């Protein structure tokens, strides 16, 4: 199953970029560009002037958020798996009593 590649325009911190992506990913790309724009504007308002520095700090901030969420997700999955294992053990113990 192939997805048609299309071109779209995104604007980040007043600069316009032509981006090619799968049509099915276009809405996600637009959402991501708006999020990045918000982050970059926040750091610009904090007094960081150079575009490159704003971009790097915003990127580091976004990546840090992503890695933190991934770590939390992994921890939650481990807890769920342990609970499922414990529940399975209880069910098997209850069935073996009969």
C-alpha distances in whole Angstrom, upper triangle without the diagonal:
4,7,10,13,16,20,22,25,26,30,32,35,36,34,31,28,25,22,18,15,12,13,12,15,17,19,19,20,23,24,25,26,29,30,30,32,34,35,36,38,40,41,42,44,46,47,45,45,43,39,38,40,39,35,36,38,35,32,34,35,31,30,33,32,29,31,33,31,29,32,33,30,30,34,33,31,33,36,34,33,37,38,35,37,40,40,38,42,44,42,43,46,47,46,48,51,51
4,7,9,12,16,18,22,23,27,29,33,33,31,28,25,22,18,15,12,9,10,10,12,15,17,18,18,21,22,23,24,27,28,28,30,32,33,34,36,38,39,40,42,43,45,42,42,40,36,35,37,36,33,33,35,33,30,33,33,30,29,32,31,28,30,33,30,29,32,33,30,31,35,34,32,35,37,35,35,38,39,37,39,42,42,41,44,46,45,45,49,50,49,51,54,54
4,6,9,13,15,18,20,24,26,29,30,28,24,21,19,15,12,9,6,7,7,9,11,14,15,15,17,19,19,21,23,24,25,27,29,30,31,33,35,36,36,39,40,42,39,39,37,34,33,35,33,30,31,33,30,28,30,31,27,27,30,29,26,28,31,29,27,31,32,29,30,34,33,31,34,37,35,35,39,39,37,40,43,42,41,45,47,45,46,50,50,50,52,55,55
4,6,10,13,16,18,22,24,28,28,26,22,20,16,14,10,8,6,6,8,10,11,14,15,15,17,19,20,20,23,25,25,26,29,30,30,32,34,35,36,38,40,41,39,38,36,33,32,35,33,30,31,33,30,28,31,32,28,28,32,31,28,30,33,31,30,33,34,32,33,37,36,34,38,40,38,38,42,43,41,43,46,46,45,48,50,49,50,53,54,53,56,58,59
4,7,10,13,16,19,21,25,25,22,19,16,13,10,6,5,4,6,9,9,10,13,14,13,15,18,18,18,21,23,22,24,26,27,27,29,32,33,33,36,37,38,36,35,33,29,29,31,30,26,28,30,28,25,29,29,26,26,30,29,26,29,32,30,29,32,34,31,33,36,36,35,38,40,38,39,42,43,42,44,47,47,46,49,51,50,51,55,55,55,57,60,60
4,7,10,13,17,19,23,22,20,16,14,10,8,5,6,6,6,9,10,8,12,13,12,13,16,17,16,19,21,21,22,25,26,26,27,30,31,31,33,36,36,34,33,31,27,27,30,28,25,27,29,27,25,28,29,26,26,30,29,27,29,32,30,30,33,34,32,34,37,37,36,39,41,40,41,44,45,44,46,49,48,48,51,53,52,54,57,57,57,59,62,62
4,7,10,13,16,20,19,16,13,10,7,6,4,6,8,8,12,11,9,12,14,11,12,15,15,14,17,19,19,19,22,24,23,25,28,28,28,31,33,33,31,30,28,24,25,27,26,23,25,27,24,23,27,27,24,25,29,28,26,29,32,30,30,34,35,33,35,38,38,37,40,42,41,42,45,46,45,47,50,50,50,53,55,54,56,59,59,59,61,64,65
4,7,10,13,17,16,14,10,8,6,5,6,8,10,9,12,11,7,10,12,9,9,12,13,11,14,16,16,16,19,21,20,22,25,26,25,28,30,31,28,27,26,22,23,25,23,21,23,25,22,21,25,25,22,24,27,26,25,28,30,29,29,32,33,32,34,37,36,36,39,41,40,41,45,45,45,47,50,49,50,53,54,54,55,58,59,59,61,64,64
4,7,10,13,12,10,7,6,5,6,9,11,13,13,15,13,10,12,13,10,8,12,12,10,12,15,14,13,17,19,18,19,22,23,22,24,27,27,25,24,23,19,20,23,21,18,21,23,20,20,23,24,21,23,26,25,24,28,30,29,29,33,33,32,35,37,37,37,40,42,41,43,46,46,46,48,51,51,51,54,56,55,57,60,60,61,63,65,66
4,7,10,10,8,6,5,7,7,10,12,15,14,16,13,10,11,11,8,7,10,10,6,8,11,11,10,13,15,14,15,18,19,19,21,23,24,22,21,20,16,18,20,17,15,18,20,17,16,20,20,18,20,23,22,21,25,27,26,27,30,31,30,32,35,35,35,38,40,39,41,43,44,44,46,49,49,50,52,54,54,55,58,59,59,62,64,65
4,7,6,5,4,6,9,10,14,15,18,18,19,17,14,14,14,11,9,11,11,7,8,11,10,8,11,13,12,12,15,16,15,18,20,21,19,18,17,14,16,18,15,13,17,18,15,16,19,19,17,20,23,22,22,25,27,26,27,31,31,31,33,36,36,36,39,41,40,42,45,45,46,48,50,50,51,54,55,55,57,60,60,61,63,66,67
4,5,5,7,8,11,12,16,17,20,20,21,18,16,15,15,12,10,11,10,6,7,9,7,5,8,10,8,9,12,13,12,15,17,17,16,15,14,11,12,14,11,10,13,14,12,13,16,16,15,17,20,19,20,23,24,24,25,28,29,29,32,34,34,35,38,39,39,41,43,44,45,47,49,49,50,53,54,54,56,59,59,60,62,65,66
4,6,8,11,14,16,19,21,24,24,25,22,19,19,18,15,14,14,13,10,10,11,9,6,8,9,7,6,10,11,9,11,14,14,13,11,11,9,11,13,10,9,13,14,11,13,17,16,16,19,21,20,21,24,25,26,27,30,30,31,33,35,36,37,39,41,41,43,45,46,47,49,51,51,53,55,56,57,59,61,61,63,65,67,68
4,7,10,13,15,19,21,24,24,25,22,20,20,20,17,15,16,15,12,11,14,12,9,11,13,10,10,13,14,12,14,17,17,15,13,13,11,14,15,13,13,16,17,15,17,20,20,19,22,24,24,25,28,29,29,31,33,34,34,37,39,39,40,43,44,44,46,48,49,50,52,54,54,55,58,59,60,62,64,64,65,68,70,71
4,7,10,13,16,19,22,22,24,21,18,19,19,16,14,16,15,11,12,15,12,10,13,14,12,12,16,16,14,17,19,19,17,15,14,10,12,15,13,12,16,17,15,16,20,20,19,22,24,24,24,27,29,29,30,33,34,34,36,39,39,40,42,44,44,46,48,49,50,52,54,54,55,58,59,60,61,64,64,65,67,70,71
4,7,10,13,16,19,19,21,19,16,17,17,14,12,15,14,11,12,15,13,11,15,16,14,15,18,19,17,20,23,22,20,18,17,14,15,18,16,14,18,20,17,18,21,22,20,22,25,25,25,28,30,29,30,33,34,34,36,39,39,40,42,44,44,45,48,49,49,51,53,54,55,57,59,59,60,63,64,64,67,69,70
4,6,10,12,16,17,19,16,14,15,15,12,11,14,13,10,13,15,13,12,16,17,15,17,20,20,19,22,24,24,22,20,18,15,15,18,17,14,17,20,17,17,21,21,20,21,24,24,24,26,29,28,29,32,33,33,35,37,38,38,41,42,42,43,46,47,47,49,52,52,53,55,57,57,58,61,62,62,65,67,68
4,7,10,13,14,17,15,12,15,15,12,12,15,14,12,15,17,16,15,19,20,19,20,23,24,23,26,28,28,25,24,22,18,19,22,20,18,20,23,20,19,23,24,22,23,26,26,25,28,30,29,30,33,34,33,35,38,38,38,41,43,42,43,47,48,47,49,52,52,52,55,57,57,58,61,62,62,64,67,68
4,6,10,11,14,11,10,12,12,9,10,13,12,11,14,16,15,15,19,20,19,21,23,24,24,26,28,29,26,25,23,19,19,22,21,17,20,22,20,18,22,22,20,21,24,24,22,25,28,27,27,30,31,30,32,35,35,35,38,40,39,40,43,44,44,46,48,49,49,52,53,53,55,57,58,58,61,63,64
4,7,9,12,10,9,12,13,10,12,15,14,13,17,18,17,18,22,22,22,24,27,27,27,30,32,32,30,29,27,23,22,25,24,20,22,25,22,20,24,25,22,22,26,26,23,26,29,28,27,31,32,30,32,35,35,34,37,40,39,39,43,44,43,45,48,48,48,51,53,52,53,56,57,57,59,62,63
4,6,8,7,7,10,10,8,11,13,13,13,16,18,17,19,22,22,22,25,27,27,28,31,32,33,31,30,28,24,24,26,25,21,23,25,22,20,23,24,21,21,25,24,21,24,27,25,25,28,29,28,29,32,32,31,34,37,35,36,39,40,39,41,44,44,44,47,49,48,50,53,54,53,56,58,59
4,5,5,7,10,10,10,12,14,14,15,18,19,20,21,24,25,25,27,29,30,31,33,35,36,34,33,32,28,27,30,28,24,26,28,25,23,26,26,23,23,26,25,22,25,28,26,25,28,30,27,29,32,32,30,33,36,34,35,38,39,38,40,43,42,42,46,47,46,48,51,51,51,53,56,57
4,5,5,8,10,10,11,14,15,16,18,19,20,21,24,25,26,27,30,31,31,33,35,37,35,34,33,29,29,31,29,26,28,29,26,24,27,28,24,25,28,27,24,27,29,27,26,30,31,28,30,34,33,32,35,37,35,36,39,40,39,41,44,43,43,47,48,47,48,52,52,52,54,57,57
4,6,7,8,10,12,13,14,16,18,19,20,22,23,25,26,28,29,31,32,34,35,37,35,35,34,30,30,32,29,26,28,29,26,24,27,27,23,23,26,25,22,25,27,24,24,28,28,25,27,31,29,28,32,33,32,32,36,36,35,38,40,40,40,43,44,43,45,48,48,48,51,53,53
4,6,5,6,9,10,10,12,14,15,16,18,20,21,22,24,26,27,28,30,32,33,31,31,30,27,26,28,26,23,24,25,22,20,23,23,19,20,23,21,19,22,24,22,21,25,26,23,25,28,28,27,30,32,30,31,35,35,34,37,40,39,39,42,44,43,45,48,48,48,51,53,54
4,5,5,6,9,10,11,12,14,15,16,19,20,21,22,24,26,27,28,30,32,30,30,29,25,25,27,25,22,24,25,22,20,23,23,20,21,24,22,20,24,26,23,24,27,28,26,28,31,30,30,33,35,33,35,38,38,38,40,43,42,43,46,47,46,48,51,51,51,54,56,57
4,5,5,6,9,10,11,12,14,15,17,19,20,21,23,25,26,27,29,31,29,29,29,25,26,27,24,22,24,25,21,20,23,22,19,20,23,21,19,23,24,22,22,26,26,24,27,30,28,28,32,33,32,33,36,37,36,39,41,40,41,44,45,45,47,49,50,50,53,55,55
4,5,5,6,9,10,10,12,14,15,17,18,20,21,23,24,26,27,29,28,28,27,24,24,25,22,20,21,22,18,17,20,19,15,17,20,17,16,19,21,18,19,22,23,21,23,26,25,25,29,30,29,30,33,34,33,36,38,38,39,42,43,43,44,47,48,48,50,53,53
4,5,5,6,9,10,10,12,14,15,16,18,20,21,22,24,26,27,25,25,24,21,21,22,20,17,19,20,17,15,18,18,15,16,19,18,16,19,21,20,20,24,24,23,25,28,28,28,31,32,32,33,36,37,36,39,41,41,42,45,46,46,47,50,51,51,53,56,57
4,5,5,6,9,10,10,12,14,15,16,18,20,21,22,25,26,24,24,24,20,21,22,20,17,20,20,17,16,20,19,16,18,21,19,18,22,23,21,22,26,26,25,27,30,29,30,33,34,33,35,38,38,38,41,43,43,44,47,48,48,50,52,53,53,56,58,59
4,5,5,6,9,10,11,13,14,15,17,19,20,21,23,25,24,24,24,21,21,22,19,17,19,19,16,15,18,17,14,16,18,16,15,19,20,18,20,23,23,22,25,27,26,27,30,31,30,32,35,35,35,38,40,40,41,44,45,45,47,49,50,50,53,55,56
4,5,5,6,8,10,11,12,14,15,17,18,20,21,23,21,22,21,18,18,19,16,14,16,16,12,12,15,14,10,13,15,14,13,16,18,16,17,21,21,20,23,25,25,26,29,30,30,31,34,35,35,37,39,40,41,43,45,45,47,49,50,50,53,55,56
4,5,5,6,9,10,10,12,14,15,16,18,20,21,20,20,19,16,16,17,15,12,15,15,12,12,15,15,12,14,17,16,15,19,20,19,21,24,24,24,26,29,29,29,32,34,33,35,38,38,39,41,43,43,44,47,48,49,50,53,53,54,57,59,60
4,5,5,6,9,10,10,12,14,15,16,19,20,19,19,20,16,18,18,15,14,16,16,13,13,16,15,13,16,18,16,16,20,21,20,22,25,25,24,27,29,29,30,33,34,34,36,38,39,39,42,43,43,45,47,48,49,51,53,53,54,57,59,60
4,5,5,6,9,10,11,13,14,15,17,19,18,19,19,16,17,17,14,12,15,14,10,11,14,12,9,12,14,12,13,17,17,16,18,21,21,21,24,26,26,27,30,31,31,33,35,36,36,39,40,41,42,45,46,46,48,50,51,52,54,56,57
4,5,5,6,8,10,11,12,14,15,17,15,16,16,13,13,14,11,9,11,11,7,8,11,10,8,11,13,12,13,16,17,17,19,22,22,22,25,27,27,28,31,32,32,34,37,37,38,40,42,43,44,46,48,48,50,52,53,54,56,58,60
4,5,5,6,8,10,10,12,14,16,14,15,15,12,13,14,10,9,13,12,9,11,14,13,11,15,17,16,17,20,21,20,22,25,25,26,28,30,30,32,34,35,36,38,40,41,41,44,45,46,47,50,51,51,53,55,56,57,59,61,63
4,6,5,6,9,10,11,13,15,14,15,16,14,15,15,11,11,14,13,9,12,14,12,11,15,16,14,16,19,20,19,22,24,24,25,28,29,29,31,33,34,34,37,39,39,40,43,44,44,46,48,49,50,52,54,55,56,58,60,61
4,5,5,6,9,10,11,13,12,14,14,12,13,12,9,9,11,9,6,9,10,8,8,12,13,12,14,17,17,17,20,22,22,23,26,27,27,29,31,32,33,35,37,38,39,41,43,43,45,47,48,49,51,53,54,55,57,59,60
4,5,5,6,9,10,11,9,10,11,9,10,10,6,6,9,8,6,9,11,10,10,13,15,15,16,19,20,20,22,24,25,26,28,30,31,32,34,36,36,38,40,41,42,44,46,47,48,50,51,52,54,56,57,58,60,62,64
4,5,5,6,9,10,10,10,12,10,13,12,8,10,13,11,9,12,14,13,13,17,18,17,19,22,22,23,25,27,27,28,31,32,33,35,37,38,38,41,42,43,44,47,48,48,50,52,53,54,56,58,59,60,62,64,66
4,5,5,6,9,9,11,13,12,14,13,9,11,13,11,9,12,14,11,12,16,16,15,18,20,20,21,24,25,25,27,29,30,31,33,35,36,37,39,40,41,43,45,46,47,49,51,51,52,55,56,57,59,61,62,64
4,5,5,7,6,9,10,10,12,9,6,9,10,8,7,11,12,10,12,15,15,15,18,20,20,21,24,25,26,27,30,31,31,34,35,36,37,40,41,42,43,45,47,48,50,51,52,54,56,57,58,60,62,63,65
4,5,5,5,6,8,8,11,9,6,10,12,10,10,13,15,14,15,18,19,19,21,23,24,25,27,29,29,31,33,34,35,37,39,40,41,43,45,45,47,49,50,51,53,55,56,57,59,61,62,63,65,67,68
4,5,7,9,12,12,15,13,10,13,15,13,12,16,17,15,17,20,20,20,23,25,25,26,28,30,30,32,34,35,35,38,40,40,41,44,45,46,47,50,51,51,53,55,56,57,60,61,62,63,66,67,69
4,6,9,12,13,15,12,10,13,14,11,12,16,16,14,16,19,19,19,22,24,23,25,28,28,29,31,33,34,34,37,39,39,40,43,44,45,47,49,49,51,53,54,55,57,59,60,61,63,65,66,68
4,6,9,11,13,11,10,13,14,12,13,17,17,16,19,21,21,22,25,26,26,28,30,31,32,34,36,36,38,40,41,42,44,46,47,48,50,52,53,54,56,57,58,60,62,63,64,66,68,69,71
4,6,8,10,7,6,10,11,9,11,14,14,14,17,19,19,20,23,24,25,26,29,30,30,32,34,35,37,38,40,41,43,44,46,47,49,50,52,53,55,56,57,59,61,62,63,65,67,68,70
4,6,9,8,7,10,12,12,13,16,17,17,19,21,22,23,25,27,27,29,31,32,33,35,37,38,39,41,43,44,45,47,49,50,51,53,54,56,57,59,60,62,63,65,66,68,69,71,73
4,6,5,6,9,10,11,12,14,16,17,18,20,21,23,24,26,27,29,30,32,33,35,36,38,39,41,42,44,45,46,48,50,51,52,54,55,57,59,60,61,63,64,66,67,69,71,73
4,6,5,6,9,10,10,12,14,15,16,18,20,21,22,24,26,27,28,30,32,33,34,36,37,39,40,42,43,45,46,48,49,51,52,53,55,57,58,59,61,63,64,65,67,69,71
4,5,5,6,9,10,10,12,14,15,16,18,20,21,22,24,26,27,28,30,31,33,34,36,37,39,41,42,43,45,46,47,49,51,52,53,55,57,58,59,61,62,64,65,67,69
4,5,5,6,8,10,11,12,14,15,16,18,20,21,22,24,25,27,28,30,31,33,34,36,37,39,40,42,43,45,46,48,49,51,52,54,55,57,58,60,61,63,64,66,68
4,6,5,6,8,10,10,12,14,15,16,18,20,21,23,24,26,27,28,30,32,33,34,36,38,39,40,42,43,45,46,48,49,51,53,54,55,57,58,60,61,63,65,67
4,6,5,6,9,10,10,12,14,15,16,18,20,21,22,24,26,27,28,30,31,33,34,36,37,38,40,42,43,45,46,47,49,51,52,53,55,57,58,59,61,63,65
4,5,5,6,8,10,10,12,14,15,16,18,20,21,22,24,25,27,28,30,31,33,35,36,37,39,40,42,43,45,46,47,49,51,52,53,55,57,58,59,61,63
4,5,5,6,9,10,10,12,14,15,16,18,20,21,22,24,26,27,29,30,32,33,35,36,38,39,40,42,44,45,46,48,49,51,52,54,55,57,58,60,62
4,5,5,6,9,10,11,12,14,15,17,18,20,21,22,24,26,27,29,30,32,33,34,36,38,39,41,42,43,45,47,48,49,51,52,54,55,57,59,61
4,5,5,6,8,10,10,12,14,15,16,18,20,21,22,24,26,27,28,30,31,33,35,36,37,39,41,42,43,45,46,47,49,51,52,53,55,57,59
4,6,5,6,9,10,10,12,14,15,16,18,20,21,22,24,25,27,29,30,31,33,35,36,37,39,40,42,43,45,46,48,49,51,52,54,56,58
4,6,5,6,9,10,11,12,14,15,17,18,20,21,23,24,26,27,29,30,32,33,35,36,38,39,41,42,44,45,47,48,49,51,53,54,56
4,5,5,6,9,10,11,12,14,15,16,18,20,21,22,24,26,27,28,30,32,33,34,36,37,39,41,42,43,45,46,48,49,51,53,54
4,5,5,6,8,10,10,12,14,15,16,18,20,21,22,24,25,27,29,30,31,33,35,36,37,39,40,42,43,45,46,47,49,51,53
4,5,5,6,9,10,11,12,14,15,17,18,20,21,23,24,26,27,29,30,32,33,35,36,38,39,41,42,43,45,46,48,50,52
4,6,5,6,9,10,11,12,14,15,16,18,20,21,22,24,26,27,28,30,32,33,34,36,37,39,40,42,43,45,46,48,50
4,5,5,6,9,10,10,12,14,15,16,18,20,21,22,24,26,27,28,30,31,32,34,36,37,39,40,42,43,45,47,48
4,5,5,6,9,10,10,12,14,15,17,18,20,21,23,24,26,27,29,30,31,33,35,36,37,39,40,42,43,45,47
4,5,5,6,9,10,11,12,14,15,17,18,20,21,23,24,26,27,29,30,32,33,35,36,38,39,41,42,44,46
4,5,5,6,9,10,10,12,14,15,16,18,20,21,22,24,26,27,28,30,31,33,34,36,37,39,40,42,44
4,5,5,6,9,10,10,12,14,15,16,18,20,21,22,24,25,27,29,30,31,33,34,36,37,39,41,43
4,5,5,6,9,10,11,13,14,15,17,19,20,21,23,24,26,27,29,30,32,33,35,36,38,39,42
4,5,5,6,9,10,11,12,14,15,17,18,20,21,23,24,26,27,29,30,32,33,35,36,38,40
4,5,5,6,9,10,10,12,14,15,16,18,20,21,22,24,26,27,28,30,31,33,34,36,38
4,5,5,6,9,10,10,12,14,15,16,18,20,21,23,24,26,27,28,30,31,33,35,37
4,5,5,6,9,10,11,12,14,15,17,18,20,21,23,24,26,27,29,30,32,33,36
4,5,5,6,9,10,11,12,14,15,16,18,20,21,22,24,26,27,28,30,32,34
4,5,5,6,9,10,10,12,14,15,16,18,20,21,22,24,25,27,28,30,32
4,5,5,6,9,10,10,12,14,15,16,18,20,21,22,24,26,27,29,31
4,5,5,6,9,10,11,12,14,15,17,18,20,21,22,24,26,27,30
4,5,5,6,9,10,10,12,14,15,16,18,20,21,22,24,26,28
4,5,5,6,9,10,10,12,14,15,16,18,20,21,22,25,27
4,5,5,6,9,10,11,12,14,15,16,18,20,21,23,25
4,5,5,6,8,10,10,12,14,15,16,18,20,21,23
4,5,5,6,9,10,10,12,14,15,16,18,20,22
4,5,5,6,9,10,11,12,14,15,16,19,21
4,5,5,6,9,10,10,12,14,15,17,19
4,5,5,6,9,10,10,12,14,16,17
4,5,5,6,8,10,11,12,14,16
4,6,5,6,9,10,11,13,15
4,5,5,6,9,10,11,13
4,5,5,6,9,10,11
4,5,5,6,9,11
4,5,5,7,9
4,6,5,7
4,5,6
4,6
4
